[in-house]
C-alpha cells in the first residue's frame, strides 16, 4: 500500500520493536588521538569502540548513545570535533535486547522479501518525536502506551539514560472489558474508544450506554452498561501499568534522575484522564505528547498513536540505528517491487 500510494519501490525497511525486557548499561570508552586533535575519523572510532564494548554481553545492541565527551581534564563536552588533546573519552548508554526475538522478527520480515536495515526501540523512537529539548535537559520520563506494551524512557542532561518495556498496554483494557461484559474484542474496543474514561466524575452511576449484540442468530439483544463500570475497568488496569513502571524505575535506581515531568504518548495515552491519573501516581507534572510537525505530513497523522514511526523518521538522521543480530538475510530483497515479490512468494510457497 505504501508503494502504491507513494509510487516508489520499497526494498528495505526500518523497524520499531516494543518487546522486553530491555537491558541498560553505562560505561566509558576511550581512544588515543595520534593527530593531536579530534577528527571525524576519531569520532567514528570512539563510537565503534563503544558499540563493540556493548556487544560483549552477547545481547543485540539496539542503541549505543553517546552521553558526553571528555578531553584531557575537560568533561561534559557535547561536541569535541576539532578540539585539541591526547585522549578522547565518551560516556555511553547502551540499550540491548535478547537476540532470539530479534532474529525471529527479522526472519518474518525477510520472508516478505524486504531487507531489515535497522531496528529501534519503539519507546525511544516515540520519545524522540514528542519530547522538547528543555524537558530532555532537566529530566523527563516518557511512556509510549501501545496496544500490547508500554515503553519507558528516561532522559536527563539531554541524553537517554534508561529504556525499558512493560508487557501491558491498551489491549489489556479491551480484554478486561470483553471479559467483564461477555462481549467480543471488537465490540469491547469500540466501547473503550467511544465511552471509556479513567474518572467517572461528572457522570452519575446510572449514566450508561445501550449496546446491541447478536445472541447467536435469534435476534439482537440490548443491554445497559454503566459508564462508571467502564471507568473502573480502565482505571484499575492503568493503575497496574503505572505502578509496574514505578517499580521498574525504583529497582533500576534511575528514579531520582527521572525528572519532575512525565510525557504520555501512544494510542492508549488518549484515553480520557490517563495523563491525570499518571500524574497522581508518579507525583509528576504529566502531559499528553503529540509528535512534532514534519513538513509534508498530514495533520491527522500527527497524533500520539503515530509517535513511534514519526520518531523513527527523526531517529534515521542519527547513525546509531543498527540491527546487530548476527544473522545473514535468508531471503534477499527483490529489486522489482510489490508485484514481483508476490510472484516470488507464490513460486516459493507452491
N, C-alpha and C positions, 0 to 999 in steps of 0.2 A: 504493500500500500504506500509506503514511503517513497519507493522508487517511482511508482506511477504518479504520485502527487507532485514530486519534485522534478520528474523527468531526468533522473540521474541513475547511474548503475551503482549498486551497493555491493561491495565485496568484503568489507571489513567493518567490524563494529566495536565500540567501546561499551562496556557493561558496568552497571552498578549492582552490587550484591548486598544483601541485608542479613545473611545468616550469621550466627555467632556460635560460640563466644569468640571475641577478638582478643588478641594478645598485644599488650603495650610494653615497650621497653625504651628507656632513655639512656644515652651513652655519649661519649665524646670521641670523635675521630680526629686524627691529626696527620699532616704531611709536611715534609720539608719543602722549602721554596728555593730551588737551585738558582733561579734568576734574581733572587733578592726582592722580588715584588710579586703580587698576586695577579696571575694571568687567567684568561678564560680556560686554558688547559688545566691550570691548577684547580679552578672551581669544579671542573668536571671530575678531576682526580679525587678530590675530597668527597664529593657526592657519591662517587663509585665506591670509595673506601667505606663510607657509612652504610651503603646498601649491602656490600659484601659482609660486613660485620653482622648486620641484622639477619642475614640469610643463614648464619651459622647455626641458628636454633633448629633448622630443619623445617621450619614453617614457611609458608608462602608470604612474602612481603607485599602488602597492599600499598603502603605509603611509607616513605622514608623522608621525613620533613625536617629541613634544617631550621633550628630554633634561633641560634645566634652564633656568631663567629668570634674567635679570639685571635689576636695578632700581637705577639710579644706580651706586654703587660696590659694591653688594652683589650677589654672584653665588652660584650654586649653590642658588637658590630653587626649591623643588618646587611651591609653590602661591602665586603672588603676588596672588591675588584680594583686593582691599580695601586693599592696601598703597599708600603714597604715593610719587609720583615723577613725573618729566617724560617719561622714555623707558623703554619696556619692550623687552627683547631676549629671544630664545629661541634656544637651540641645538637644532637639528632634525636628526634622522637620517631620511632618506627611502629607501625601497626601491621600485625601479621595475622594470618588465619590458617587453619588446618588445611593441608594440601589436598586431601581426598575430595572434599566437596567442590573445591575449585576445579579439580580435574574433571569431575562429572559435569559441572556446569559448562566448562569449555568443550567437553566432548559432545554435549547436546547441541550446542550452538554450531559446532563444526559439522555435525550431521546434517545441518540445514544449509551446508555449503557456504558458510560465512566464516571468515577468519577472525579470531579474537585478538584485537590489537592492544587492549588494555582493560584493566579491571580496577574499580574504585569502590570503597565503602559507600553505601547509599547515605549513611548518616553524615559522613564527611562531605560528600558532594552536596547534600541539601544545605548544610551549614554554609558552604561557600556561596550559595545563591541568596541566602536570606539574612546573614549577619552583616552588620556595618562595622567599619574599621574601629570606631570608638568602643564598641562592645567587645570586640576581639582583644583590644588593648587592655581594657580594665578588667576583663574576666567575664565569661558568659558560658552558660550551658545551653545546648541546643538539642531538642528532642525531635527526631524525624518519625512521626507516628504513621506507620504504614498499615497495611492490612494484616500481615502476619507477625511483624516485628516492630520494635521501637528502637531506632538508632539513637545513641547517646554520644555527643561530642562535647568536649570542653576546650575552650580557647582562653589563653592568657598571654599577655605581652605580645599580642598579635599573632601567636602561633598555636597550632594544635598541640595539646598536652595530654589528651585522653580520648579514646574512641572505643565504643563497645556496642553491643546489640542485645536487647531483651526479647525473648521469644513470645511476645504478646502484642497484639495490635487491635485494630478496629474490627477485624473478622471475629475476634473473640466476643465482642459486644453483640455482633449479629448472631453468633451461635447461642449466646445466653438468651437473647430474645426469642429465637426459634424454639429452644428447649422449654422456656418458661410458658410460652403460649401455644406450643404444639403446632407450629406453622413451618412452612418451607423457608430455606435460607433466602430465597429470592424475595419472599414477602417480608421476612424479618429485616432484610437490608432496606427495603422500601420504607418500612415503619421507622427504622432508625434514622434514615436520611431526612424524612419529612417531619417527624414528630418528636424524636428523642432530644432531650437536653439533660444537662448534668444536674441542674437545680429545678425543683418543682415550684419554686417561689413564683407567685403571681398566678398560679394555676390551682384551682380548687381540686381536692382529691377526686371529686366527681367528674371533673373535666376529662374527656376521653375522645377516642377515635372509634368509629364504626368500621369494621373490616368485613369484607366478603371473601369467602373461601369455598372451594368446591368440596363437597362432602363425599366424593367418590362416584359421582355420576347421578346422584339423586336430586341435585339442585344446589343452589348457593345458600350457605348459612351465614347469617350476620351475627356479629358478636361485638361487645363493648369492651375496650381495653383502656384502662386509666393511663393518662399521661404521667401521673405520679409513679406508676409502676415502671414505665419505661425509663423515667428519670433515675429511679433507684437502681435499675439494672446497669444503666450506663455509668452512673457514679461509682458503684461498687467495683466494676471492672477497671475503670480508670484509676481509682484509688490503688488498686492492686498493682497496676503498671507503674504508677508514680512511686509507690513505696519500694518496689523492687529496684527502680532506678536509684533512689536514695541509698538503698543498701549497697548497691554496686559502687557508688561514689565513695561511701564511707569505707568499705572494705579495701578499696584501691588506694586509699589515703589521699585522694585527689580532691575531696570535698572542700577543704579550706581554700583551695585555689580555683574553685568553680565559679566564683564571682557572685554578684548580687542580682544578676539579670538572668532571666530564663526566656528562651525563644522556642515556641512550638510551631512546627510545620508538618507537612504531610497531610493526606486526606482526612485522617481522624482528628486532626487539630481543629477542624472547622466545626466540630460538634459544639453546640451552644453551651457555654460555661466551662469548656475544657481548660482554657487558659486560666480562668479564675480559680478553678479547683487546684490546678498545678501550683499557682502562686501561693495558695494557702498551705499546701503540703510541703513544698520546698522552702517556704519562707523567703521567696524572691519576688522581684518585680517581673511579672510574666506578660508576654505579648504574643500575638499571632504573627508568624513570619511569612511574608509573601515574597516570592522571587523578585529580584531587581529587574527592571525592564531591560530587554535586549532588543537592539534595532532589528526591525523586521518581524518581531514576534507578535502574533495576535494577542490582544489584551486579555481574551478569555483563557489563554494558556498560562498567563502569569498568576496562577493560583497555587496555594500550598501543596495541592496534590501533585504538581509538576515540579516541585522543588528539586528532587534528585536529578532528573535528566537535564534540567536547566543548569544546575550546579555542575554537572559533568561537562557541559559546554565550557563553563568558566575554567574548570579544572584542566581541560585539554590544553590550555595555554601554558601550563606548567610542564615540567619534564620529569615528574615523579610518578606518572601513571604507568604502571607496569603490571604484567601478569607473570609471576615467576613460579609456574607450576612444574617446570622441568619436563613437560610433556610436549612432544612434537605434534603438530597438527595431523590428525588422522585422515582428514579429507581436505584437500587443497581447494580453496575458494575458487569457484568458476569465474572466468573473466567475461562471461557473456550475459549476465543479468538474470532477471527473475524467471522468464520462460525457459531458458536453457537449464537453470538449476532444477526446475520442476521436471524437465525431461530427464535429467541425470538421476533424480530421485526415483522416477519410475523405472529406469533401467536397472538401478541397483536393487530396488525392492522387489521387482517382479522378473 
